[in-house]
């Protein structure tokens, strides 16, 4: 699963409990994000292993080239409404079972004012 600012990539079919699946779908829909439902095959191609990054002035969705190839044109178009897709070739990482999201770490700290801290 990838949850971005305005979209989410999710494999609802992988949730076996229909009640829980409906709850999760409802909660995601309630966020106002565009929901892109992934098939089992797309998940196997690492389509859920994407991550939204904030670039200079624009959002980026980093995902493997393999994952991007697995998406349907309408799914790609939906993603492109919210961010620029950055496909990366990472076959060695994918051989080990990971993909782009596994290679990046997010920093979720408040910005510091270095000039203020130097005083």
C-alpha positions as CSV (number, residue, x, y, z in Angstrom):
1,X,0.0,0.0,0.0
2,X,1.1,3.5,-0.7
3,X,-0.7,6.4,0.8
4,X,0.1,9.8,-0.7
5,X,-1.3,13.2,-0.1
6,X,-4.1,13.0,-2.6
7,X,-4.1,9.3,-3.7
8,X,-3.6,5.8,-2.4
9,X,-2.5,2.6,-4.0
10,X,-4.2,-0.3,-2.3
11,X,-4.9,-4.0,-2.9
12,X,-8.3,-4.4,-1.5
13,X,-8.7,-7.9,-2.9
14,X,-5.8,-9.1,-0.6
15,X,-8.0,-8.5,2.5
16,X,-9.8,-11.8,3.1
17,X,-12.3,-10.6,5.6
18,X,-15.0,-8.8,3.7
19,X,-16.2,-6.7,6.7
20,X,-12.6,-5.5,7.3
21,X,-12.1,-4.9,3.6
22,X,-15.2,-2.7,3.5
23,X,-14.1,-0.8,6.6
24,X,-10.7,-0.1,5.1
25,X,-12.2,1.0,1.7
26,X,-14.6,3.3,3.5
27,X,-11.9,4.9,5.6
28,X,-9.7,5.4,2.6
29,X,-12.6,6.9,0.6
30,X,-13.4,9.1,3.5
31,X,-10.0,10.8,3.3
32,X,-10.8,12.3,0.0
33,X,-7.9,10.6,-1.7
34,X,-8.3,9.0,-5.1
35,X,-8.2,5.3,-4.5
36,X,-6.3,3.2,-7.0
37,X,-7.1,-0.5,-6.4
38,X,-4.3,-2.8,-7.3
39,X,-4.7,-6.4,-8.5
40,X,-2.8,-9.3,-7.1
41,X,-0.6,-9.3,-10.3
42,X,0.1,-5.6,-9.9
43,X,1.1,-6.1,-6.2
44,X,3.4,-8.9,-7.4
45,X,5.1,-6.4,-9.7
46,X,5.7,-4.0,-6.7
47,X,3.0,-1.4,-7.7
48,X,2.1,-0.9,-4.0
49,X,5.8,-0.3,-3.1
50,X,5.8,3.3,-4.2
51,X,6.4,6.4,-2.1
52,X,5.4,10.0,-2.5
53,X,8.2,12.5,-2.2
54,X,8.2,16.3,-2.1
55,X,10.4,17.8,-4.7
56,X,11.2,21.4,-5.2
57,X,7.7,22.8,-5.9
58,X,6.2,19.5,-6.9
59,X,5.3,16.0,-5.6
60,X,7.0,13.0,-7.0
61,X,5.8,9.3,-6.9
62,X,9.0,7.2,-6.9
63,X,8.3,3.6,-8.0
64,X,10.1,1.0,-9.9
65,X,9.9,0.8,-13.7
66,X,8.5,-2.7,-13.3
67,X,5.7,-1.4,-11.0
68,X,4.9,1.4,-13.5
69,X,4.7,-1.1,-16.4
70,X,2.1,-3.1,-14.3
71,X,-0.3,-0.2,-14.0
72,X,-3.2,0.3,-16.3
73,X,-3.2,3.6,-18.3
74,X,-6.2,4.9,-16.3
75,X,-4.3,4.2,-13.0
76,X,-1.2,6.0,-14.4
77,X,-3.4,9.0,-15.4
78,X,-4.9,9.1,-11.9
79,X,-1.5,9.2,-10.3
80,X,-0.2,11.9,-12.8
81,X,-3.1,14.2,-11.7
82,X,-1.4,14.5,-8.3
83,X,2.4,14.0,-8.9
84,X,5.1,13.3,-11.4
85,X,5.9,9.6,-11.6
86,X,9.6,8.8,-11.4
87,X,10.2,5.2,-12.5
88,X,13.5,3.7,-11.3
89,X,15.2,0.6,-12.5
90,X,15.9,-1.5,-9.4
91,X,16.0,-5.2,-10.5
92,X,18.6,-6.3,-7.9
93,X,16.5,-5.0,-5.0
94,X,13.4,-6.6,-6.5
95,X,15.1,-9.9,-6.7
96,X,15.5,-9.7,-3.0
97,X,11.7,-9.0,-2.6
98,X,11.9,-5.2,-2.1
99,X,11.5,-2.2,-4.3
100,X,11.8,1.6,-4.3
101,X,10.0,2.3,-1.0
102,X,12.3,-0.1,0.8
103,X,15.3,1.9,-0.4
104,X,14.2,5.3,0.9
105,X,13.8,6.7,4.4
106,X,11.4,9.5,5.2
107,X,12.4,12.3,7.6
108,X,9.4,13.6,9.5
109,X,11.0,16.2,11.7
110,X,10.0,19.8,12.0
111,X,12.3,22.1,10.1
112,X,15.0,23.7,12.2
113,X,16.1,27.3,11.9
114,X,19.9,26.9,11.7
115,X,20.6,30.6,12.2
116,X,18.5,30.6,15.4
117,X,20.2,27.5,16.7
118,X,23.7,29.1,16.2
119,X,22.9,32.0,18.4
